[in-house]
Amino acid sequence: MKLNEINDLIGDPGKDELLKLANRMKILRLRAGHLNYEKFALGNGIARAQYRSYELGANITYANLLRVIRALNVSTSEFFREGFD
């Protein structure tokens, strides 16, 4: 059995955390009034497809996460305030 098959059976805690990040990004974007992810991404110098993948739970580097947090106009502590229990 391959590792990804095992992760499918037992769940992948890393994927769960990425989905929490994805949900938080989307919630904060919508709260800020950015209803269109494409316009938000392009308006903040983030590749549209790349940003979409982040909101779907793709892996994100710390540097890119900080870029998104700045674009959302929140502090790092505010970003992680909700949804990560």
C-alpha positions in Angstrom: 0.0 0.0 0.0 1.3 3.4 -1.0 1.6 6.3 1.5 -1.1 8.4 -0.2 -3.5 5.4 0.0 -2.7 5.1 3.7 -3.4 8.8 4.1 -6.7 8.4 2.4 -7.7 5.7 4.8 -6.6 7.4 8.0 -6.9 11.0 7.0 -4.1 13.4 6.3 -3.6 15.8 9.2 -1.5 18.1 6.9 -4.4 18.3 4.4 -6.8 19.2 7.2 -4.6 22.1 8.2 -4.3 23.3 4.6 -8.1 23.2 4.3 -8.3 25.4 7.5 -6.0 27.9 5.9 -8.0 27.8 2.7 -11.3 28.4 4.5 -9.8 31.2 6.5 -8.5 32.9 3.4 -11.9 32.7 1.7 -13.8 33.9 4.7 -11.6 36.9 5.2 -11.6 37.7 1.5 -15.4 37.7 1.4 -15.7 39.7 4.7 -13.5 42.3 3.1 -16.0 42.6 0.2 -13.9 40.8 -2.4 -16.6 38.6 -3.9 -14.5 37.6 -6.9 -11.3 35.7 -6.1 -9.8 36.5 -9.5 -10.1 40.2 -9.1 -8.7 40.0 -5.5 -5.7 37.9 -6.7 -4.9 40.1 -9.7 -5.4 43.3 -7.7 -2.8 42.1 -5.2 -0.2 40.8 -7.6 -1.0 37.1 -7.0 -1.5 34.7 -9.9 -5.2 34.0 -10.2 -4.8 30.2 -10.6 -2.3 30.1 -7.8 -4.6 31.9 -5.4 -7.6 29.7 -6.4 -5.5 26.6 -5.6 -4.8 28.1 -2.2 -8.5 28.5 -1.5 -9.0 24.9 -2.5 -6.4 23.7 0.0 -3.2 23.5 -2.0 0.1 23.6 -0.2 1.3 27.2 0.3 4.7 28.5 1.3 5.0 30.7 4.3 6.2 33.6 2.2 3.1 33.3 0.0 0.9 32.9 3.0 2.3 36.2 4.4 1.6 37.8 1.0 -2.0 36.7 1.1 -2.4 37.9 4.7 -1.1 41.3 3.8 -3.4 41.4 0.8 -6.3 40.6 3.1 -5.2 43.6 5.2 -5.2 41.7 8.5 -2.4 40.9 10.9 -0.9 37.4 11.2 -2.4 37.0 14.7 -5.9 38.1 13.4 -5.6 35.6 10.5 -5.0 32.7 12.9 -7.5 33.9 15.5 -10.4 31.8 14.2 -10.8 28.4 12.7 -7.6 26.7 13.9 -8.7 24.9 17.1 
